[in-house]
Amino acid sequence: MNKYLEIIIYFTALIGYLLTEYTKIIKNEKLRKKLSFIFYIITLLILLYEFVLKKFI
């Protein structure tokens, strides 16, 4: 299960980064920044759960 979670984290971060930084699929700059922020928050929350909260639950 841990390997699958790592793959999900990496792909979430990669998709968020590529979607917002390198591609011009999203034309609106403000929307692109918001999506970038959302993908980074999702990735950080998954990492927080995996490494911190999972030990206490």
CHARMM internal coordinates of N, CA and C (Angstrom, degrees):
IC EDIT
DIST 1 N 1 CA 1.4508
DIST 1 CA 1 C 1.5244
ANGL 1 N 1 CA 1 C 110.93
DIST 1 C 2 N 1.3187
ANGL 1 CA 1 C 2 N 116.93
DIHE 1 N 1 CA 1 C 2 N -33.46
DIST 2 N 2 CA 1.4526
ANGL 1 C 2 N 2 CA 120.87
DIHE 1 CA 1 C 2 N 2 CA -177.66
DIST 2 CA 2 C 1.5364
ANGL 2 N 2 CA 2 C 111.62
DIHE 1 C 2 N 2 CA 2 C -66.09
DIST 2 C 3 N 1.3262
ANGL 2 CA 2 C 3 N 117.43
DIHE 2 N 2 CA 2 C 3 N -38.41
DIST 3 N 3 CA 1.4633
ANGL 2 C 3 N 3 CA 120.11
DIHE 2 CA 2 C 3 N 3 CA 178.96
DIST 3 CA 3 C 1.5174
ANGL 3 N 3 CA 3 C 111.27
DIHE 2 C 3 N 3 CA 3 C -66.15
DIST 3 C 4 N 1.3288
ANGL 3 CA 3 C 4 N 116.37
DIHE 3 N 3 CA 3 C 4 N -38.86
DIST 4 N 4 CA 1.4515
ANGL 3 C 4 N 4 CA 119.58
DIHE 3 CA 3 C 4 N 4 CA 179.15
DIST 4 CA 4 C 1.5240
ANGL 4 N 4 CA 4 C 111.37
DIHE 3 C 4 N 4 CA 4 C -66.09
DIST 4 C 5 N 1.3189
ANGL 4 CA 4 C 5 N 116.59
DIHE 4 N 4 CA 4 C 5 N -37.24
DIST 5 N 5 CA 1.4575
ANGL 4 C 5 N 5 CA 120.53
DIHE 4 CA 4 C 5 N 5 CA 178.42
DIST 5 CA 5 C 1.5233
ANGL 5 N 5 CA 5 C 110.55
DIHE 4 C 5 N 5 CA 5 C -67.06
DIST 5 C 6 N 1.3110
ANGL 5 CA 5 C 6 N 117.25
DIHE 5 N 5 CA 5 C 6 N -39.78
DIST 6 N 6 CA 1.4616
ANGL 5 C 6 N 6 CA 120.27
DIHE 5 CA 5 C 6 N 6 CA 177.07
DIST 6 CA 6 C 1.5244
ANGL 6 N 6 CA 6 C 111.23
DIHE 5 C 6 N 6 CA 6 C -63.14
DIST 6 C 7 N 1.3170
ANGL 6 CA 6 C 7 N 116.94
DIHE 6 N 6 CA 6 C 7 N -40.45
DIST 7 N 7 CA 1.4636
ANGL 6 C 7 N 7 CA 120.61
DIHE 6 CA 6 C 7 N 7 CA 178.33
DIST 7 CA 7 C 1.5210
ANGL 7 N 7 CA 7 C 110.08
DIHE 6 C 7 N 7 CA 7 C -63.87
DIST 7 C 8 N 1.3145
ANGL 7 CA 7 C 8 N 117.99
DIHE 7 N 7 CA 7 C 8 N -41.89
DIST 8 N 8 CA 1.4661
ANGL 7 C 8 N 8 CA 121.71
DIHE 7 CA 7 C 8 N 8 CA 178.27
DIST 8 CA 8 C 1.5176
ANGL 8 N 8 CA 8 C 110.41
DIHE 7 C 8 N 8 CA 8 C -63.11
DIST 8 C 9 N 1.3299
ANGL 8 CA 8 C 9 N 117.32
DIHE 8 N 8 CA 8 C 9 N -42.49
DIST 9 N 9 CA 1.4696
ANGL 8 C 9 N 9 CA 120.64
DIHE 8 CA 8 C 9 N 9 CA 179.21
DIST 9 CA 9 C 1.5203
ANGL 9 N 9 CA 9 C 110.74
DIHE 8 C 9 N 9 CA 9 C -63.17
DIST 9 C 10 N 1.3156
ANGL 9 CA 9 C 10 N 117.08
DIHE 9 N 9 CA 9 C 10 N -46.23
DIST 10 N 10 CA 1.4582
ANGL 9 C 10 N 10 CA 119.85
DIHE 9 CA 9 C 10 N 10 CA -178.48
DIST 10 CA 10 C 1.5267
ANGL 10 N 10 CA 10 C 111.60
DIHE 9 C 10 N 10 CA 10 C -63.74
DIST 10 C 11 N 1.3400
ANGL 10 CA 10 C 11 N 116.76
DIHE 10 N 10 CA 10 C 11 N -43.17
DIST 11 N 11 CA 1.4546
ANGL 10 C 11 N 11 CA 119.21
DIHE 10 CA 10 C 11 N 11 CA -179.95
DIST 11 CA 11 C 1.5251
ANGL 11 N 11 CA 11 C 112.09
DIHE 10 C 11 N 11 CA 11 C -68.63
DIST 11 C 12 N 1.3276
ANGL 11 CA 11 C 12 N 117.50
DIHE 11 N 11 CA 11 C 12 N -35.93
DIST 12 N 12 CA 1.4643
ANGL 11 C 12 N 12 CA 119.86
DIHE 11 CA 11 C 12 N 12 CA 176.72
DIST 12 CA 12 C 1.5190
ANGL 12 N 12 CA 12 C 110.67
DIHE 11 C 12 N 12 CA 12 C -63.38
DIST 12 C 13 N 1.3185
ANGL 12 CA 12 C 13 N 116.15
DIHE 12 N 12 CA 12 C 13 N -45.73
DIST 13 N 13 CA 1.4656
ANGL 12 C 13 N 13 CA 119.59
DIHE 12 CA 12 C 13 N 13 CA 178.93
DIST 13 CA 13 C 1.5252
ANGL 13 N 13 CA 13 C 111.27
DIHE 12 C 13 N 13 CA 13 C -66.11
DIST 13 C 14 N 1.3162
ANGL 13 CA 13 C 14 N 117.19
DIHE 13 N 13 CA 13 C 14 N -40.90
DIST 14 N 14 CA 1.4574
ANGL 13 C 14 N 14 CA 121.11
DIHE 13 CA 13 C 14 N 14 CA -179.31
DIST 14 CA 14 C 1.5218
ANGL 14 N 14 CA 14 C 112.00
DIHE 13 C 14 N 14 CA 14 C -66.31
DIST 14 C 15 N 1.3156
ANGL 14 CA 14 C 15 N 117.15
DIHE 14 N 14 CA 14 C 15 N -45.01
DIST 15 N 15 CA 1.4635
ANGL 14 C 15 N 15 CA 120.77
DIHE 14 CA 14 C 15 N 15 CA 179.15
DIST 15 CA 15 C 1.5192
ANGL 15 N 15 CA 15 C 110.14
DIHE 14 C 15 N 15 CA 15 C -63.86
DIST 15 C 16 N 1.3044
ANGL 15 CA 15 C 16 N 116.67
DIHE 15 N 15 CA 15 C 16 N -43.69
DIST 16 N 16 CA 1.4598
ANGL 15 C 16 N 16 CA 119.89
DIHE 15 CA 15 C 16 N 16 CA 178.70
DIST 16 CA 16 C 1.5079
ANGL 16 N 16 CA 16 C 111.84
DIHE 15 C 16 N 16 CA 16 C -62.51
DIST 16 C 17 N 1.3093
ANGL 16 CA 16 C 17 N 117.06
DIHE 16 N 16 CA 16 C 17 N -41.66
DIST 17 N 17 CA 1.4629
ANGL 16 C 17 N 17 CA 120.35
DIHE 16 CA 16 C 17 N 17 CA -179.46
DIST 17 CA 17 C 1.5225
ANGL 17 N 17 CA 17 C 111.42
DIHE 16 C 17 N 17 CA 17 C -68.78
DIST 17 C 18 N 1.3125
ANGL 17 CA 17 C 18 N 116.90
DIHE 17 N 17 CA 17 C 18 N -47.49
DIST 18 N 18 CA 1.4589
ANGL 17 C 18 N 18 CA 119.86
DIHE 17 CA 17 C 18 N 18 CA -178.75
DIST 18 CA 18 C 1.5221
ANGL 18 N 18 CA 18 C 111.93
DIHE 17 C 18 N 18 CA 18 C -66.55
DIST 18 C 19 N 1.3239
ANGL 18 CA 18 C 19 N 116.31
DIHE 18 N 18 CA 18 C 19 N -38.79
DIST 19 N 19 CA 1.4550
ANGL 18 C 19 N 19 CA 120.11
DIHE 18 CA 18 C 19 N 19 CA -178.83
DIST 19 CA 19 C 1.5147
ANGL 19 N 19 CA 19 C 111.95
DIHE 18 C 19 N 19 CA 19 C -65.59
DIST 19 C 20 N 1.3115
ANGL 19 CA 19 C 20 N 116.30
DIHE 19 N 19 CA 19 C 20 N -33.41
DIST 20 N 20 CA 1.4578
ANGL 19 C 20 N 20 CA 119.08
DIHE 19 CA 19 C 20 N 20 CA -173.20
DIST 20 CA 20 C 1.5189
ANGL 20 N 20 CA 20 C 114.01
DIHE 19 C 20 N 20 CA 20 C -100.65
DIST 20 C 21 N 1.3134
ANGL 20 CA 20 C 21 N 118.58
DIHE 20 N 20 CA 20 C 21 N -27.20
DIST 21 N 21 CA 1.4595
ANGL 20 C 21 N 21 CA 119.82
DIHE 20 CA 20 C 21 N 21 CA -174.32
DIST 21 CA 21 C 1.5299
ANGL 21 N 21 CA 21 C 113.06
DIHE 20 C 21 N 21 CA 21 C -99.96
DIST 21 C 22 N 1.3139
ANGL 21 CA 21 C 22 N 117.89
DIHE 21 N 21 CA 21 C 22 N -46.72
DIST 22 N 22 CA 1.4507
ANGL 21 C 22 N 22 CA 119.86
DIHE 21 CA 21 C 22 N 22 CA -169.71
DIST 22 CA 22 C 1.5196
ANGL 22 N 22 CA 22 C 114.88
DIHE 21 C 22 N 22 CA 22 C -98.85
DIST 22 C 23 N 1.3039
ANGL 22 CA 22 C 23 N 118.00
DIHE 22 N 22 CA 22 C 23 N -24.97
DIST 23 N 23 CA 1.4561
ANGL 22 C 23 N 23 CA 118.78
DIHE 22 CA 22 C 23 N 23 CA -177.83
DIST 23 CA 23 C 1.5111
ANGL 23 N 23 CA 23 C 110.08
DIHE 22 C 23 N 23 CA 23 C -102.30
DIST 23 C 24 N 1.2802
ANGL 23 CA 23 C 24 N 114.86
DIHE 23 N 23 CA 23 C 24 N 154.80
DIST 24 N 24 CA 1.4646
ANGL 23 C 24 N 24 CA 121.08
DIHE 23 CA 23 C 24 N 24 CA 177.08
DIST 24 CA 24 C 1.5336
ANGL 24 N 24 CA 24 C 109.68
DIHE 23 C 24 N 24 CA 24 C -109.49
DIST 24 C 25 N 1.3351
ANGL 24 CA 24 C 25 N 116.08
DIHE 24 N 24 CA 24 C 25 N 32.68
DIST 25 N 25 CA 1.4605
ANGL 24 C 25 N 25 CA 120.46
DIHE 24 CA 24 C 25 N 25 CA 177.69
DIST 25 CA 25 C 1.5173
ANGL 25 N 25 CA 25 C 109.41
DIHE 24 C 25 N 25 CA 25 C -62.68
DIST 25 C 26 N 1.3142
ANGL 25 CA 25 C 26 N 114.93
DIHE 25 N 25 CA 25 C 26 N -42.34
DIST 26 N 26 CA 1.4601
ANGL 25 C 26 N 26 CA 120.43
DIHE 25 CA 25 C 26 N 26 CA 178.95
DIST 26 CA 26 C 1.5245
ANGL 26 N 26 CA 26 C 107.05
DIHE 25 C 26 N 26 CA 26 C -94.41
DIST 26 C 27 N 1.3010
ANGL 26 CA 26 C 27 N 116.39
DIHE 26 N 26 CA 26 C 27 N 112.95
DIST 27 N 27 CA 1.4624
ANGL 26 C 27 N 27 CA 120.88
DIHE 26 CA 26 C 27 N 27 CA -175.16
DIST 27 CA 27 C 1.5258
ANGL 27 N 27 CA 27 C 112.90
DIHE 26 C 27 N 27 CA 27 C -76.89
DIST 27 C 28 N 1.3239
ANGL 27 CA 27 C 28 N 116.40
DIHE 27 N 27 CA 27 C 28 N -33.26
DIST 28 N 28 CA 1.4608
ANGL 27 C 28 N 28 CA 121.06
DIHE 27 CA 27 C 28 N 28 CA -176.51
DIST 28 CA 28 C 1.5361
ANGL 28 N 28 CA 28 C 109.90
DIHE 27 C 28 N 28 CA 28 C -76.03
DIST 28 C 29 N 1.3149
ANGL 28 CA 28 C 29 N 116.95
DIHE 28 N 28 CA 28 C 29 N 121.23
DIST 29 N 29 CA 1.4747
ANGL 28 C 29 N 29 CA 121.84
DIHE 28 CA 28 C 29 N 29 CA -176.50
DIST 29 CA 29 C 1.5264
ANGL 29 N 29 CA 29 C 111.74
DIHE 28 C 29 N 29 CA 29 C -65.95
DIST 29 C 30 N 1.3268
ANGL 29 CA 29 C 30 N 117.14
DIHE 29 N 29 CA 29 C 30 N -40.70
DIST 30 N 30 CA 1.4695
ANGL 29 C 30 N 30 CA 120.07
DIHE 29 CA 29 C 30 N 30 CA -179.70
DIST 30 CA 30 C 1.5276
ANGL 30 N 30 CA 30 C 110.98
DIHE 29 C 30 N 30 CA 30 C -65.10
DIST 30 C 31 N 1.3224
ANGL 30 CA 30 C 31 N 116.98
DIHE 30 N 30 CA 30 C 31 N -42.22
DIST 31 N 31 CA 1.4587
ANGL 30 C 31 N 31 CA 120.66
DIHE 30 CA 30 C 31 N 31 CA 178.68
DIST 31 CA 31 C 1.5188
ANGL 31 N 31 CA 31 C 110.56
DIHE 30 C 31 N 31 CA 31 C -65.52
DIST 31 C 32 N 1.3177
ANGL 31 CA 31 C 32 N 116.95
DIHE 31 N 31 CA 31 C 32 N -38.18
DIST 32 N 32 CA 1.4672
ANGL 31 C 32 N 32 CA 121.06
DIHE 31 CA 31 C 32 N 32 CA 178.44
DIST 32 CA 32 C 1.5274
ANGL 32 N 32 CA 32 C 110.87
DIHE 31 C 32 N 32 CA 32 C -62.56
DIST 32 C 33 N 1.3259
ANGL 32 CA 32 C 33 N 116.88
DIHE 32 N 32 CA 32 C 33 N -42.24
DIST 33 N 33 CA 1.4702
ANGL 32 C 33 N 33 CA 120.37
DIHE 32 CA 32 C 33 N 33 CA 178.32
DIST 33 CA 33 C 1.5176
ANGL 33 N 33 CA 33 C 111.55
DIHE 32 C 33 N 33 CA 33 C -66.49
DIST 33 C 34 N 1.3347
ANGL 33 CA 33 C 34 N 116.95
DIHE 33 N 33 CA 33 C 34 N -38.64
DIST 34 N 34 CA 1.4647
ANGL 33 C 34 N 34 CA 120.15
DIHE 33 CA 33 C 34 N 34 CA 178.31
DIST 34 CA 34 C 1.5168
ANGL 34 N 34 CA 34 C 111.27
DIHE 33 C 34 N 34 CA 34 C -64.96
DIST 34 C 35 N 1.3294
ANGL 34 CA 34 C 35 N 117.17
DIHE 34 N 34 CA 34 C 35 N -42.64
DIST 35 N 35 CA 1.4586
ANGL 34 C 35 N 35 CA 120.25
DIHE 34 CA 34 C 35 N 35 CA 178.15
DIST 35 CA 35 C 1.5188
ANGL 35 N 35 CA 35 C 111.54
DIHE 34 C 35 N 35 CA 35 C -64.71
DIST 35 C 36 N 1.3088
ANGL 35 CA 35 C 36 N 116.77
DIHE 35 N 35 CA 35 C 36 N -39.81
DIST 36 N 36 CA 1.4529
ANGL 35 C 36 N 36 CA 120.55
DIHE 35 CA 35 C 36 N 36 CA 177.05
DIST 36 CA 36 C 1.5251
ANGL 36 N 36 CA 36 C 110.35
DIHE 35 C 36 N 36 CA 36 C -60.08
DIST 36 C 37 N 1.3137
ANGL 36 CA 36 C 37 N 116.33
DIHE 36 N 36 CA 36 C 37 N -45.78
DIST 37 N 37 CA 1.4560
ANGL 36 C 37 N 37 CA 121.32
DIHE 36 CA 36 C 37 N 37 CA 179.18
DIST 37 CA 37 C 1.5262
ANGL 37 N 37 CA 37 C 111.07
DIHE 36 C 37 N 37 CA 37 C -62.66
DIST 37 C 38 N 1.3207
ANGL 37 CA 37 C 38 N 117.69
DIHE 37 N 37 CA 37 C 38 N -41.82
DIST 38 N 38 CA 1.4699
ANGL 37 C 38 N 38 CA 121.77
DIHE 37 CA 37 C 38 N 38 CA -179.63
DIST 38 CA 38 C 1.5231
ANGL 38 N 38 CA 38 C 110.55
DIHE 37 C 38 N 38 CA 38 C -64.18
DIST 38 C 39 N 1.3379
ANGL 38 CA 38 C 39 N 118.02
DIHE 38 N 38 CA 38 C 39 N -44.17
DIST 39 N 39 CA 1.4604
ANGL 38 C 39 N 39 CA 120.29
DIHE 38 CA 38 C 39 N 39 CA 179.17
DIST 39 CA 39 C 1.5302
ANGL 39 N 39 CA 39 C 111.55
DIHE 38 C 39 N 39 CA 39 C -64.60
DIST 39 C 40 N 1.3151
ANGL 39 CA 39 C 40 N 117.35
DIHE 39 N 39 CA 39 C 40 N -39.36
DIST 40 N 40 CA 1.4638
ANGL 39 C 40 N 40 CA 119.89
DIHE 39 CA 39 C 40 N 40 CA 177.85
DIST 40 CA 40 C 1.5269
ANGL 40 N 40 CA 40 C 111.24
DIHE 39 C 40 N 40 CA 40 C -66.48
DIST 40 C 41 N 1.3205
ANGL 40 CA 40 C 41 N 117.51
DIHE 40 N 40 CA 40 C 41 N -39.50
DIST 41 N 41 CA 1.4710
ANGL 40 C 41 N 41 CA 120.68
DIHE 40 CA 40 C 41 N 41 CA 177.86
DIST 41 CA 41 C 1.5212
ANGL 41 N 41 CA 41 C 110.84
DIHE 40 C 41 N 41 CA 41 C -64.73
DIST 41 C 42 N 1.3254
ANGL 41 CA 41 C 42 N 117.43
DIHE 41 N 41 CA 41 C 42 N -43.07
DIST 42 N 42 CA 1.4671
ANGL 41 C 42 N 42 CA 120.66
DIHE 41 CA 41 C 42 N 42 CA 177.89
DIST 42 CA 42 C 1.5199
ANGL 42 N 42 CA 42 C 110.49
DIHE 41 C 42 N 42 CA 42 C -59.85
DIST 42 C 43 N 1.3181
ANGL 42 CA 42 C 43 N 116.78
DIHE 42 N 42 CA 42 C 43 N -45.09
DIST 43 N 43 CA 1.4594
ANGL 42 C 43 N 43 CA 120.40
DIHE 42 CA 42 C 43 N 43 CA 179.51
DIST 43 CA 43 C 1.5242
ANGL 43 N 43 CA 43 C 111.48
DIHE 42 C 43 N 43 CA 43 C -63.41
DIST 43 C 44 N 1.3128
ANGL 43 CA 43 C 44 N 117.07
DIHE 43 N 43 CA 43 C 44 N -43.36
DIST 44 N 44 CA 1.4628
ANGL 43 C 44 N 44 CA 120.28
DIHE 43 CA 43 C 44 N 44 CA 179.45
DIST 44 CA 44 C 1.5221
ANGL 44 N 44 CA 44 C 111.89
DIHE 43 C 44 N 44 CA 44 C -66.05
DIST 44 C 45 N 1.3191
ANGL 44 CA 44 C 45 N 117.88
DIHE 44 N 44 CA 44 C 45 N -37.69
DIST 45 N 45 CA 1.4674
ANGL 44 C 45 N 45 CA 120.30
DIHE 44 CA 44 C 45 N 45 CA 178.29
DIST 45 CA 45 C 1.5243
ANGL 45 N 45 CA 45 C 111.30
DIHE 44 C 45 N 45 CA 45 C -66.53
DIST 45 C 46 N 1.3242
ANGL 45 CA 45 C 46 N 117.35
DIHE 45 N 45 CA 45 C 46 N -38.97
DIST 46 N 46 CA 1.4659
ANGL 45 C 46 N 46 CA 120.05
DIHE 45 CA 45 C 46 N 46 CA 177.09
DIST 46 CA 46 C 1.5235
ANGL 46 N 46 CA 46 C 110.19
DIHE 45 C 46 N 46 CA 46 C -64.52
DIST 46 C 47 N 1.3374
ANGL 46 CA 46 C 47 N 117.05
DIHE 46 N 46 CA 46 C 47 N -42.75
DIST 47 N 47 CA 1.4630
ANGL 46 C 47 N 47 CA 120.12
DIHE 46 CA 46 C 47 N 47 CA 177.92
DIST 47 CA 47 C 1.5193
ANGL 47 N 47 CA 47 C 111.69
DIHE 46 C 47 N 47 CA 47 C -65.60
DIST 47 C 48 N 1.3149
ANGL 47 CA 47 C 48 N 117.04
DIHE 47 N 47 CA 47 C 48 N -40.15
DIST 48 N 48 CA 1.4659
ANGL 47 C 48 N 48 CA 120.78
DIHE 47 CA 47 C 48 N 48 CA 177.41
DIST 48 CA 48 C 1.5139
ANGL 48 N 48 CA 48 C 110.75
DIHE 47 C 48 N 48 CA 48 C -61.11
DIST 48 C 49 N 1.3103
ANGL 48 CA 48 C 49 N 116.77
DIHE 48 N 48 CA 48 C 49 N -43.65
DIST 49 N 49 CA 1.4572
ANGL 48 C 49 N 49 CA 120.01
DIHE 48 CA 48 C 49 N 49 CA 178.62
DIST 49 CA 49 C 1.5220
ANGL 49 N 49 CA 49 C 110.75
DIHE 48 C 49 N 49 CA 49 C -63.76
DIST 49 C 50 N 1.3186
ANGL 49 CA 49 C 50 N 116.38
DIHE 49 N 49 CA 49 C 50 N -44.33
DIST 50 N 50 CA 1.4660
ANGL 49 C 50 N 50 CA 120.32
DIHE 49 CA 49 C 50 N 50 CA -175.08
DIST 50 CA 50 C 1.5261
ANGL 50 N 50 CA 50 C 111.86
DIHE 49 C 50 N 50 CA 50 C -65.89
DIST 50 C 51 N 1.3162
ANGL 50 CA 50 C 51 N 117.92
DIHE 50 N 50 CA 50 C 51 N -43.63
DIST 51 N 51 CA 1.4548
ANGL 50 C 51 N 51 CA 119.87
DIHE 50 CA 50 C 51 N 51 CA -171.24
DIST 51 CA 51 C 1.5247
ANGL 51 N 51 CA 51 C 114.53
DIHE 50 C 51 N 51 CA 51 C -97.11
DIST 51 C 52 N 1.3196
ANGL 51 CA 51 C 52 N 118.89
DIHE 51 N 51 CA 51 C 52 N -22.43
DIST 52 N 52 CA 1.4604
ANGL 51 C 52 N 52 CA 119.93
DIHE 51 CA 51 C 52 N 52 CA -175.86
DIST 52 CA 52 C 1.5235
ANGL 52 N 52 CA 52 C 111.62
DIHE 51 C 52 N 52 CA 52 C -114.09
DIST 52 C 53 N 1.3032
ANGL 52 CA 52 C 53 N 116.88
DIHE 52 N 52 CA 52 C 53 N -59.45
DIST 53 N 53 CA 1.4608
ANGL 52 C 53 N 53 CA 120.03
DIHE 52 CA 52 C 53 N 53 CA -172.43
DIST 53 CA 53 C 1.5202
ANGL 53 N 53 CA 53 C 113.11
DIHE 52 C 53 N 53 CA 53 C -70.46
DIST 53 C 54 N 1.3135
ANGL 53 CA 53 C 54 N 117.13
DIHE 53 N 53 CA 53 C 54 N -30.20
DIST 54 N 54 CA 1.4621
ANGL 53 C 54 N 54 CA 120.36
DIHE 53 CA 53 C 54 N 54 CA -178.76
DIST 54 CA 54 C 1.5390
ANGL 54 N 54 CA 54 C 111.54
DIHE 53 C 54 N 54 CA 54 C -64.22
DIST 54 C 55 N 1.3249
ANGL 54 CA 54 C 55 N 116.92
DIHE 54 N 54 CA 54 C 55 N -29.58
DIST 55 N 55 CA 1.4665
ANGL 54 C 55 N 55 CA 120.17
DIHE 54 CA 54 C 55 N 55 CA -179.99
DIST 55 CA 55 C 1.5278
ANGL 55 N 55 CA 55 C 111.54
DIHE 54 C 55 N 55 CA 55 C -72.70
DIST 55 C 56 N 1.3220
ANGL 55 CA 55 C 56 N 116.92
DIHE 55 N 55 CA 55 C 56 N -28.71
DIST 56 N 56 CA 1.4628
ANGL 55 C 56 N 56 CA 120.56
DIHE 55 CA 55 C 56 N 56 CA -177.34
DIST 56 CA 56 C 1.5231
ANGL 56 N 56 CA 56 C 113.28
DIHE 55 C 56 N 56 CA 56 C -91.70
DIST 56 C 57 N 1.3237
ANGL 56 CA 56 C 57 N 117.05
DIHE 56 N 56 CA 56 C 57 N -17.30
DIST 57 N 57 CA 1.4715
ANGL 56 C 57 N 57 CA 119.94
DIHE 56 CA 56 C 57 N 57 CA -178.37
DIST 57 CA 57 C 1.5075
ANGL 57 N 57 CA 57 C 110.06
DIHE 56 C 57 N 57 CA 57 C -92.15
END
COOR INIT
IC SEED 1 N 1 CA 1 C
IC BUILD
